[in-house]
Amino acid sequence: MNRTFFDKQYKYQLIAEDIKRDIFSNHLKANTPLPSIRAYAEKYDVAPNTVANALHLLKSEDIIYTYRTKGYCISGEIEEIKIALAKKLINKLLSEIEHIGLTQQELMKLINSKYKE
């Protein structure tokens, strides 16, 4: 079964999305270390393993990397990664839109009306 935008997300996925938002909004800078797993566990009130799973997910997307003495660090190519992820999301959105039967013109009308709000 294909996943949709409305599928349930696990806690570690929500934490990964929150950290990703912080990175992509420049609250966290490229090539700098992330806070510790313990600090994130306290922030989100979860077990350290949950945070570790979130960080592994971000690492699998090349958003972060491990550095032996600093722990997890933010990729130096974060802008390129952001663009690649945006393209992937656009393709996913277009695929979902096709499944509900909207034409490209109808989609563009919806997008334009959203930006005018």
PyMOL CGO cylinders between C-alpha atoms (Angstrom):
from pymol import cmd
from pymol.cgo import CYLINDER

trace = [
    CYLINDER, 0.00, 0.00, 0.00, 1.33, 3.45, -0.88, 0.3, 1, 1, 1, 1, 1, 1,
    CYLINDER, 1.33, 3.45, -0.88, 1.88, 5.93, 1.94, 0.3, 1, 1, 1, 1, 1, 1,
    CYLINDER, 1.88, 5.93, 1.94, 0.04, 9.21, 1.79, 0.3, 1, 1, 1, 1, 1, 1,
    CYLINDER, 0.04, 9.21, 1.79, 0.53, 12.59, 3.41, 0.3, 1, 1, 1, 1, 1, 1,
    CYLINDER, 0.53, 12.59, 3.41, -1.99, 11.59, 6.07, 0.3, 1, 1, 1, 1, 1, 1,
    CYLINDER, -1.99, 11.59, 6.07, -0.24, 8.46, 7.34, 0.3, 1, 1, 1, 1, 1, 1,
    CYLINDER, -0.24, 8.46, 7.34, 0.52, 8.25, 11.06, 0.3, 1, 1, 1, 1, 1, 1,
    CYLINDER, 0.52, 8.25, 11.06, 4.05, 9.23, 11.96, 0.3, 1, 1, 1, 1, 1, 1,
    CYLINDER, 4.05, 9.23, 11.96, 6.06, 7.74, 14.81, 0.3, 1, 1, 1, 1, 1, 1,
    CYLINDER, 6.06, 7.74, 14.81, 7.52, 9.97, 17.50, 0.3, 1, 1, 1, 1, 1, 1,
    CYLINDER, 7.52, 9.97, 17.50, 11.06, 9.64, 16.11, 0.3, 1, 1, 1, 1, 1, 1,
    CYLINDER, 11.06, 9.64, 16.11, 9.81, 10.77, 12.69, 0.3, 1, 1, 1, 1, 1, 1,
    CYLINDER, 9.81, 10.77, 12.69, 8.14, 13.83, 14.21, 0.3, 1, 1, 1, 1, 1, 1,
    CYLINDER, 8.14, 13.83, 14.21, 11.34, 14.68, 16.07, 0.3, 1, 1, 1, 1, 1, 1,
    CYLINDER, 11.34, 14.68, 16.07, 13.36, 14.26, 12.86, 0.3, 1, 1, 1, 1, 1, 1,
    CYLINDER, 13.36, 14.26, 12.86, 10.96, 16.61, 11.06, 0.3, 1, 1, 1, 1, 1, 1,
    CYLINDER, 10.96, 16.61, 11.06, 11.30, 19.19, 13.84, 0.3, 1, 1, 1, 1, 1, 1,
    CYLINDER, 11.30, 19.19, 13.84, 15.10, 19.04, 13.73, 0.3, 1, 1, 1, 1, 1, 1,
    CYLINDER, 15.10, 19.04, 13.73, 14.97, 19.22, 9.93, 0.3, 1, 1, 1, 1, 1, 1,
    CYLINDER, 14.97, 19.22, 9.93, 12.82, 22.37, 10.18, 0.3, 1, 1, 1, 1, 1, 1,
    CYLINDER, 12.82, 22.37, 10.18, 15.39, 23.93, 12.50, 0.3, 1, 1, 1, 1, 1, 1,
    CYLINDER, 15.39, 23.93, 12.50, 18.17, 23.11, 10.06, 0.3, 1, 1, 1, 1, 1, 1,
    CYLINDER, 18.17, 23.11, 10.06, 16.38, 24.28, 6.92, 0.3, 1, 1, 1, 1, 1, 1,
    CYLINDER, 16.38, 24.28, 6.92, 15.22, 27.51, 8.57, 0.3, 1, 1, 1, 1, 1, 1,
    CYLINDER, 15.22, 27.51, 8.57, 18.85, 28.30, 9.43, 0.3, 1, 1, 1, 1, 1, 1,
    CYLINDER, 18.85, 28.30, 9.43, 18.34, 28.07, 13.19, 0.3, 1, 1, 1, 1, 1, 1,
    CYLINDER, 18.34, 28.07, 13.19, 21.14, 25.52, 12.99, 0.3, 1, 1, 1, 1, 1, 1,
    CYLINDER, 21.14, 25.52, 12.99, 24.05, 26.19, 10.64, 0.3, 1, 1, 1, 1, 1, 1,
    CYLINDER, 24.05, 26.19, 10.64, 25.90, 23.91, 8.19, 0.3, 1, 1, 1, 1, 1, 1,
    CYLINDER, 25.90, 23.91, 8.19, 28.94, 22.04, 9.52, 0.3, 1, 1, 1, 1, 1, 1,
    CYLINDER, 28.94, 22.04, 9.52, 28.04, 22.75, 13.14, 0.3, 1, 1, 1, 1, 1, 1,
    CYLINDER, 28.04, 22.75, 13.14, 27.30, 20.11, 15.77, 0.3, 1, 1, 1, 1, 1, 1,
    CYLINDER, 27.30, 20.11, 15.77, 23.77, 19.34, 16.83, 0.3, 1, 1, 1, 1, 1, 1,
    CYLINDER, 23.77, 19.34, 16.83, 22.80, 19.36, 20.49, 0.3, 1, 1, 1, 1, 1, 1,
    CYLINDER, 22.80, 19.36, 20.49, 23.46, 16.06, 22.26, 0.3, 1, 1, 1, 1, 1, 1,
    CYLINDER, 23.46, 16.06, 22.26, 21.09, 13.11, 22.17, 0.3, 1, 1, 1, 1, 1, 1,
    CYLINDER, 21.09, 13.11, 22.17, 20.52, 13.64, 25.89, 0.3, 1, 1, 1, 1, 1, 1,
    CYLINDER, 20.52, 13.64, 25.89, 19.59, 17.31, 25.33, 0.3, 1, 1, 1, 1, 1, 1,
    CYLINDER, 19.59, 17.31, 25.33, 17.10, 16.36, 22.62, 0.3, 1, 1, 1, 1, 1, 1,
    CYLINDER, 17.10, 16.36, 22.62, 15.69, 13.56, 24.80, 0.3, 1, 1, 1, 1, 1, 1,
    CYLINDER, 15.69, 13.56, 24.80, 15.01, 16.09, 27.55, 0.3, 1, 1, 1, 1, 1, 1,
    CYLINDER, 15.01, 16.09, 27.55, 13.59, 18.64, 25.12, 0.3, 1, 1, 1, 1, 1, 1,
    CYLINDER, 13.59, 18.64, 25.12, 11.10, 16.17, 23.62, 0.3, 1, 1, 1, 1, 1, 1,
    CYLINDER, 11.10, 16.17, 23.62, 10.60, 14.15, 26.83, 0.3, 1, 1, 1, 1, 1, 1,
    CYLINDER, 10.60, 14.15, 26.83, 11.46, 10.87, 25.13, 0.3, 1, 1, 1, 1, 1, 1,
    CYLINDER, 11.46, 10.87, 25.13, 13.99, 8.08, 25.58, 0.3, 1, 1, 1, 1, 1, 1,
    CYLINDER, 13.99, 8.08, 25.58, 17.46, 8.65, 24.09, 0.3, 1, 1, 1, 1, 1, 1,
    CYLINDER, 17.46, 8.65, 24.09, 16.84, 5.72, 21.70, 0.3, 1, 1, 1, 1, 1, 1,
    CYLINDER, 16.84, 5.72, 21.70, 13.92, 7.64, 20.16, 0.3, 1, 1, 1, 1, 1, 1,
    CYLINDER, 13.92, 7.64, 20.16, 16.20, 10.61, 19.48, 0.3, 1, 1, 1, 1, 1, 1,
    CYLINDER, 16.20, 10.61, 19.48, 18.90, 8.28, 18.13, 0.3, 1, 1, 1, 1, 1, 1,
    CYLINDER, 18.90, 8.28, 18.13, 16.35, 6.85, 15.68, 0.3, 1, 1, 1, 1, 1, 1,
    CYLINDER, 16.35, 6.85, 15.68, 15.43, 10.39, 14.58, 0.3, 1, 1, 1, 1, 1, 1,
    CYLINDER, 15.43, 10.39, 14.58, 19.09, 11.25, 14.02, 0.3, 1, 1, 1, 1, 1, 1,
    CYLINDER, 19.09, 11.25, 14.02, 19.68, 8.03, 12.09, 0.3, 1, 1, 1, 1, 1, 1,
    CYLINDER, 19.68, 8.03, 12.09, 16.78, 8.99, 9.84, 0.3, 1, 1, 1, 1, 1, 1,
    CYLINDER, 16.78, 8.99, 9.84, 18.32, 12.42, 9.19, 0.3, 1, 1, 1, 1, 1, 1,
    CYLINDER, 18.32, 12.42, 9.19, 21.68, 10.79, 8.57, 0.3, 1, 1, 1, 1, 1, 1,
    CYLINDER, 21.68, 10.79, 8.57, 20.13, 8.43, 6.01, 0.3, 1, 1, 1, 1, 1, 1,
    CYLINDER, 20.13, 8.43, 6.01, 18.84, 11.53, 4.18, 0.3, 1, 1, 1, 1, 1, 1,
    CYLINDER, 18.84, 11.53, 4.18, 22.38, 13.05, 4.28, 0.3, 1, 1, 1, 1, 1, 1,
    CYLINDER, 22.38, 13.05, 4.28, 21.10, 16.02, 6.27, 0.3, 1, 1, 1, 1, 1, 1,
    CYLINDER, 21.10, 16.02, 6.27, 23.50, 15.27, 9.10, 0.3, 1, 1, 1, 1, 1, 1,
    CYLINDER, 23.50, 15.27, 9.10, 26.68, 13.25, 9.49, 0.3, 1, 1, 1, 1, 1, 1,
    CYLINDER, 26.68, 13.25, 9.49, 28.63, 11.84, 12.40, 0.3, 1, 1, 1, 1, 1, 1,
    CYLINDER, 28.63, 11.84, 12.40, 31.91, 13.38, 13.43, 0.3, 1, 1, 1, 1, 1, 1,
    CYLINDER, 31.91, 13.38, 13.43, 34.01, 11.31, 15.80, 0.3, 1, 1, 1, 1, 1, 1,
    CYLINDER, 34.01, 11.31, 15.80, 34.68, 13.96, 18.43, 0.3, 1, 1, 1, 1, 1, 1,
    CYLINDER, 34.68, 13.96, 18.43, 31.64, 16.22, 17.94, 0.3, 1, 1, 1, 1, 1, 1,
    CYLINDER, 31.64, 16.22, 17.94, 28.76, 13.76, 17.58, 0.3, 1, 1, 1, 1, 1, 1,
    CYLINDER, 28.76, 13.76, 17.58, 26.20, 14.62, 14.90, 0.3, 1, 1, 1, 1, 1, 1,
    CYLINDER, 26.20, 14.62, 14.90, 26.88, 17.62, 12.64, 0.3, 1, 1, 1, 1, 1, 1,
    CYLINDER, 26.88, 17.62, 12.64, 24.85, 19.36, 9.97, 0.3, 1, 1, 1, 1, 1, 1,
    CYLINDER, 24.85, 19.36, 9.97, 25.83, 18.72, 6.37, 0.3, 1, 1, 1, 1, 1, 1,
    CYLINDER, 25.83, 18.72, 6.37, 27.87, 21.40, 4.63, 0.3, 1, 1, 1, 1, 1, 1,
    CYLINDER, 27.87, 21.40, 4.63, 25.72, 20.95, 1.52, 0.3, 1, 1, 1, 1, 1, 1,
    CYLINDER, 25.72, 20.95, 1.52, 22.44, 21.71, 3.23, 0.3, 1, 1, 1, 1, 1, 1,
    CYLINDER, 22.44, 21.71, 3.23, 21.16, 24.11, 0.54, 0.3, 1, 1, 1, 1, 1, 1,
    CYLINDER, 21.16, 24.11, 0.54, 21.60, 21.46, -2.17, 0.3, 1, 1, 1, 1, 1, 1,
    CYLINDER, 21.60, 21.46, -2.17, 19.90, 18.88, 0.03, 0.3, 1, 1, 1, 1, 1, 1,
    CYLINDER, 19.90, 18.88, 0.03, 17.02, 21.29, 0.67, 0.3, 1, 1, 1, 1, 1, 1,
    CYLINDER, 17.02, 21.29, 0.67, 16.46, 21.75, -3.07, 0.3, 1, 1, 1, 1, 1, 1,
    CYLINDER, 16.46, 21.75, -3.07, 16.64, 18.00, -3.72, 0.3, 1, 1, 1, 1, 1, 1,
    CYLINDER, 16.64, 18.00, -3.72, 14.11, 17.31, -0.96, 0.3, 1, 1, 1, 1, 1, 1,
    CYLINDER, 14.11, 17.31, -0.96, 11.80, 20.05, -2.29, 0.3, 1, 1, 1, 1, 1, 1,
    CYLINDER, 11.80, 20.05, -2.29, 11.87, 18.44, -5.74, 0.3, 1, 1, 1, 1, 1, 1,
    CYLINDER, 11.87, 18.44, -5.74, 11.09, 15.05, -4.20, 0.3, 1, 1, 1, 1, 1, 1,
    CYLINDER, 11.09, 15.05, -4.20, 8.14, 16.54, -2.27, 0.3, 1, 1, 1, 1, 1, 1,
    CYLINDER, 8.14, 16.54, -2.27, 6.84, 18.28, -5.39, 0.3, 1, 1, 1, 1, 1, 1,
    CYLINDER, 6.84, 18.28, -5.39, 6.93, 15.00, -7.31, 0.3, 1, 1, 1, 1, 1, 1,
    CYLINDER, 6.93, 15.00, -7.31, 5.11, 13.26, -4.47, 0.3, 1, 1, 1, 1, 1, 1,
    CYLINDER, 5.11, 13.26, -4.47, 2.49, 16.01, -4.35, 0.3, 1, 1, 1, 1, 1, 1,
    CYLINDER, 2.49, 16.01, -4.35, 1.95, 15.88, -8.10, 0.3, 1, 1, 1, 1, 1, 1,
    CYLINDER, 1.95, 15.88, -8.10, 1.52, 12.12, -7.94, 0.3, 1, 1, 1, 1, 1, 1,
    CYLINDER, 1.52, 12.12, -7.94, -1.06, 12.45, -5.15, 0.3, 1, 1, 1, 1, 1, 1,
    CYLINDER, -1.06, 12.45, -5.15, -2.86, 15.22, -7.08, 0.3, 1, 1, 1, 1, 1, 1,
    CYLINDER, -2.86, 15.22, -7.08, -3.06, 13.00, -10.16, 0.3, 1, 1, 1, 1, 1, 1,
    CYLINDER, -3.06, 13.00, -10.16, -4.65, 10.26, -8.02, 0.3, 1, 1, 1, 1, 1, 1,
    CYLINDER, -4.65, 10.26, -8.02, -7.53, 12.55, -7.05, 0.3, 1, 1, 1, 1, 1, 1,
    CYLINDER, -7.53, 12.55, -7.05, -8.10, 13.60, -10.64, 0.3, 1, 1, 1, 1, 1, 1,
    CYLINDER, -8.10, 13.60, -10.64, -7.05, 17.26, -10.68, 0.3, 1, 1, 1, 1, 1, 1,
    CYLINDER, -7.05, 17.26, -10.68, -5.60, 18.65, -13.87, 0.3, 1, 1, 1, 1, 1, 1,
    CYLINDER, -5.60, 18.65, -13.87, -2.44, 20.74, -13.98, 0.3, 1, 1, 1, 1, 1, 1,
    CYLINDER, -2.44, 20.74, -13.98, -4.55, 23.85, -14.61, 0.3, 1, 1, 1, 1, 1, 1,
    CYLINDER, -4.55, 23.85, -14.61, -6.79, 23.14, -11.61, 0.3, 1, 1, 1, 1, 1, 1,
    CYLINDER, -6.79, 23.14, -11.61, -3.73, 22.63, -9.44, 0.3, 1, 1, 1, 1, 1, 1,
    CYLINDER, -3.73, 22.63, -9.44, -2.20, 25.90, -10.59, 0.3, 1, 1, 1, 1, 1, 1,
    CYLINDER, -2.20, 25.90, -10.59, -5.45, 27.72, -9.77, 0.3, 1, 1, 1, 1, 1, 1,
    CYLINDER, -5.45, 27.72, -9.77, -5.38, 26.26, -6.26, 0.3, 1, 1, 1, 1, 1, 1,
    CYLINDER, -5.38, 26.26, -6.26, -1.75, 27.23, -5.76, 0.3, 1, 1, 1, 1, 1, 1,
    CYLINDER, -1.75, 27.23, -5.76, -2.32, 30.75, -7.05, 0.3, 1, 1, 1, 1, 1, 1,
    CYLINDER, -2.32, 30.75, -7.05, -5.37, 31.24, -4.85, 0.3, 1, 1, 1, 1, 1, 1,
    CYLINDER, -5.37, 31.24, -4.85, -3.42, 30.00, -1.83, 0.3, 1, 1, 1, 1, 1, 1,
    CYLINDER, -3.42, 30.00, -1.83, -0.63, 32.55, -2.43, 0.3, 1, 1, 1, 1, 1, 1,
    CYLINDER, -0.63, 32.55, -2.43, -3.19, 35.34, -2.77, 0.3, 1, 1, 1, 1, 1, 1,
    CYLINDER, -3.19, 35.34, -2.77, -4.63, 34.59, 0.70, 0.3, 1, 1, 1, 1, 1, 1,
]
cmd.load_cgo(trace, "trace")
